[in-house]
Amino acid sequence: MKLIFEILVVLSVTGSYGQNTCNIYCDGRNPDLSIDTRVILSTELFGRQISLYISDADNMGFAEISNGDPTDLIWLDRSWDGGISWTGKLGEVTIPTGSRSTNTMLYNVDNPADRQIGALRACGQPGNRDVIACTGWARSSVSAGTPVDAAATALMQFYDGTLWPTTGWWNGANCLQAIIDYIKVTGNRNYLYVVDEVFEKNKDLHDGNFTNEYIDDTLWWGLAWVGAYDITGDNKYLEMAKVDSDYSYLYKDDVCGGGLWWKTDRNYKNAIPNELFIKLAASLHNRIPGDTMYLNQAVEVVEWFKMSGMINAENLINDGLTSDCRNNGQVTWSYNQGVILGGLVELAIASGDPDGSYIKLATDITNAVIQSSNLNPNGILYEYGCEGGGGDCGGDGPSFKGIFTRNLGELDRYLPNRPYKSWLEAQAASNWNNNRNSLNQFGVHWSGPFDRANGANQHSAFEAFTAAV
Ligand SMILES: *[C@@H]1O[C@H](CO)[C@@H](O)[C@H](O)[C@H]1NC(C)=O
């Protein structure tokens, strides 16, 4: 038994990282057998044409060099992490004497046995020069046949089996939430496995149970576990969401009349943990038969929030309060206009919104965003607090616009005739047309141009596609 086990381990490692990946076919298939290969990308190097061909039917690709000279080299690189790292020189071949072109064999895009979602690029080198050129990364249309599927798959390419290492802890909760929302609205459960994997592999990190010194971080995770409960019915996720909500409520007190602190050091009362808490507690109420405690807590915090001064005269929400409990006038980040919308929808569901005040506040805030030349110039969401002047928005900012969009999507679905759907579709279209690379990765600027890819940028733009479904 032991010997067999060890042989299997060796084989599976080879299958993962070596050149012998098998899916529909194994690596090394002859391209002449493929029925539908098409050029995906080409690049030029000293007159040579280097091209990446993909067969969607085979879910494989090959590289070709043409207009070259004998001894020129051509090969494929394959990446399992969205182009951050790769196995190089797959199938390398040389243009033979008397010829101007050659091509590699076919290699797999994906390795589903190990849940590896891949990308290929073609690279070439003139035989007489120490310089190489590669196409961009691309993949087949498998799991990427529609924009929303392509956006989901590109986010999953950044997933490493535990989390999304190109972005932070709290952003990771939002990457997971983005996948959960995608499963909810499309019904596509290909990536459902990620939910339990993230839960089990991370539940003992930081202060345990997805808590840490940032109350907002804890609440993002709590909301993700509500979503996990919704798509699985598994009570362990609802229990974790309760733990996160209860932990966060310990950091509510009467300073400035009420509300939760941003961190366990009780130094700053700001919008985000309060909006998140309203949404989480109201969501718990809506899922726990007979609950009164969570609803009372949500109502208590929303009533305080409305009077706190953080909602300004334009119906936009500034970042937080000064130490003497006044609106601090800091940036109206898009996510602070967003999470409250989802919270108000959950409260409306809980109460039936008898006087219409929850939905009125939600639509007032939404309309203020849509009319804001800072946040919505030319009809496309813009994080004016960090995107200006070529800013990349650091570690946190890239997630904000997607969070706004997710929550507006929840409001839009709650309202008759989806009044914000066309605005949401415009966000998705702008990302698709102006802010995307050849691997369906998105940058931070929703109006373009594409700057760089990471998990935060990806989940954020992806949420626009999901909200518009
Ligand atoms: C996590 O929550 C459970 C259930 O409330 C509790 O028993 C456990 O002690 C918590 N773990 C940590 C590290 O706080």
The ligand as an ORCA input file, in Angstrom:
! r2SCAN-3c Opt
* xyz 0 1
  C     -14.582     30.411     17.545
  O     -15.974     30.342     17.801
  C     -16.365     29.202     18.547
  C     -17.889     29.216     18.612
  O     -18.316     30.370     19.284
  C     -15.688     29.198     19.896
  O     -16.042     28.019     20.602
  C     -14.185     29.260     19.715
  O     -13.561     29.396     20.972
  C     -13.811     30.453     18.829
  N     -12.386     30.422     18.561
  C     -11.602     31.475     18.798
  C     -10.165     31.288     18.469
  O     -12.023     32.505     19.265
*
